[in-house]
């Protein structure tokens, strides 16, 4: 059996657990759209493997060792899309019922529909979504004829109707790999974009984040690791230059942490990675999150 995320305890179920702070669950799933680089389904194992390269201890007195964190390990491999969504949604509901923070390790971004369904049926009122991503993921079909891919997943989540699109915040969006259709949809629906360029003006960036924290107390954060510049995180399937630095990402996570009620990291692609740096950033993001909750 593979080892759990460093500093956590592996369990098969969380029924009898008490006073839980967070629960990790891996989703080794990636869609079959042929236009993307394969590899994201191998990320949960790699992230766990490299977590033991850290001590987990930091200057914060809230490090992973001060929290009660369990690791449910991975959903089964080779599930189809419906099975994966069902499995993930049930686990998310279970974790939320325990008043703990789900920390989901993808997989490609299409897994987020399973997360969202779990939140929707879960014991919590989510009042905002933060989509940390180079892309908008709002296409109706992409590639053509495909409604359930990493490029369409947020459109499908909005269709579930549990969150007001005006309370969806993009952070780090950028580049020249967006669809006109999704940009128009985003504007029509009044979604908030804090794009990558905003990070050039620190005051503006902090004010934009302060607004989110003030108005949305229960946020679902979906972190597509391609929000980072490929210079920092080369191990992704759809790299987009001009992204956030690792330090900027950690600052966003530290600032939002207390309002985060569901968290996922997706799109780490170990097959595209260099010296496992992207997997290690994913580990450290979890440590940073737990330092600040
Ligand atoms: Mn994405």
Boltz pocket constraint, residues with backbone or C-beta under 6 A from the ligand:
constraints:
  - pocket:
      binder: B
      contacts: [[A, 109], [A, 133], [A, 135], [A, 137], [A, 150], [A, 224]]
      max_distance: 6.0
